Amino acid sequence: MSAYVIAHATIKDPEKLKEYGAVAAPLVTAAGGEFVSVGTVAEVLAGSHDHQRAIVIRFPDAQTARDWYGSDAYQAIIPTREQAMDAVFILSEDPPK
């Protein structure tokens, strides 16, 4: 069953974001992930939400997503990500059929 890494982010440093994206995107693809959406938050329909960007990445399953996030290669670029953006990452799974 598919799993999704959903990130809500506020960009702090556009140049660091380019640096981060140049490394992170190929790591997602190599791990079997697919970017479903990389966009701006158009509207908050309910509650409060301070982030400007929303990113959705689909993986074949939750363990694949965990393996990507926990990989040495991805962990190595987290300091660059933290310089580039404030972000919240969550893992969501499709319900069983």
C-alpha positions, 0 to 999 in steps of 0.5 A: 500500500502506498505511503506518502511523505508530506512536508510543509515548509517555509523557505529561509534561504533560496540558495540553500534550497537549490543546493538541498534540492539538487541532492534530495530529489535524486535520492527520492527517485533512487529510493523509489519515491515520486514527487506528487506535488511540489507547490505553494499553499494556496489556502488554509481551509481550516485551522492554522498553518504558517508554512508557505510550501507543501510537498507530497512524495509517494513511496511504494510503502511506509518502510521504503519511505522510512528507509529513504528518510533514514538513509545515510545519504539523506541524513547527511543533507539534513543540515543543508535542509535546516539552513534552507527551510523550516519544515515539518515532515510526516508519513501517511499511509493509504488505508488497507483495502 
